[in-house]
Amino acid sequence: MNSTLVLQNLLSPPVLFFALGVISVLVRSDLEIPAPLPKLFSFYLLLSIGLKGGMELQHSGLDRLVLLTIAASLAMALLIPITSFLVLRTRFDTYNAAAVAAAYGSISAVTFITAETFLGALDIHFDGFMVAALALMESPAIIIGLLLVRLNAPRQDQAGGPGLRWGALLHEAFLNSSVLVLVGSLLIGLLSSAFSPSGMVKMEPFTDKLFYGALSFFLLDMGIVAAQRLRELRAAGTFLISFALLAPPLHAALGLVIARVLQLPQGDALLFMVLCASASYIAVPAAMRMTVPQANPSLYITSSLGLTFPFNIVVGIPLYMAAVQRFIPAS
């Protein structure tokens, strides 16, 4: 792996602020971010990448490569939770295996945003339509996770428990706040770019100038939260720790193969790999708590947030970029 890529990632302000958040917990500092602010910055980041993605999508259009990439993204959102479940089921019961598998079949928008920032620092172009892939990959894994429970849970548990509320599940999967903000801002960016380009120009100071600072602030908070989750690693166990650290590069490697087949440019290939390698720690846990109460939240939240998220942010992104540069020619 190129040491320059690693150093450039490690010494970037967002990653350093993430490390500062981790250190604050390890040294038992009283550093704490007031509760409403992280959610506000999360919405801002989603809104910004949605607007910019919609603008780029309007410029590029829905050509063959866009449609194939989106189809491949949906296929991975279905494949990863199924294969992850088969692996996890060797050590966990159906409920915990399905919940963890659903988390790894979904995506982390913040990891995706960090990868975009990394590409920007390297001055490598990426296409806005990848935001559409991001939006479409979050929800299918939730449905797959619930189907895995229905198909594999003991019959007596299903008979004795309350019926699954599919309406509530679908609402949570497709209309949760992060999906709504991301898809909504994508459509707004698409429509505004087509019919009110001057309006998009006026939005640029908001979506561009503030973005890097907002990401740094948000990752400071994520560092605090991730470090707090590390205390629960004992409950996770060696097997789940290994899965949380090995699954991302394996899924990214599969993403690299698909990106090469599709002939994606380097920037889009990295983003596709990151989507395959990341795990949800917001949308999926919320849905699993509602629909699979038998699963232990400390397992699927600690693995995705306490291990996979830091791994991808610090090591994974430069590792995947090195693989991209090795196997995908620069355009």
Secondary structure, 3 states (H helix, E strand, C coil): CCHHHHHHHHCCHHHHHHHHHHHHHHCCCCCCCCCHHHHHHHHHHHHHHHHHHHHHHHHHCCCHHHHHHHHHHHHHHHHHHHHHHHHHCCCCCHHHHHHHHHHHHCCCHHHHHHHHHHHHHHCCCCCCCHHHHHHHHCCHHHHHHHHHHHHHCCHHHHHHCCCCCHHHHHHHHHHCHHHHHHHHHHHHHHHHHHHCHHHHHHHHHHHHHCHHHHHHHHHHHHHHHHHHHHHHHHHHHHHHHHHHHHHHHHHHHHHHHHHHHHCCCHHHHHHHHHHHHCCCCCHHHHHHHHHCCCCCHHHHHHHHHHHHHHHHHHHHHHHHHHHHHHHCCCC
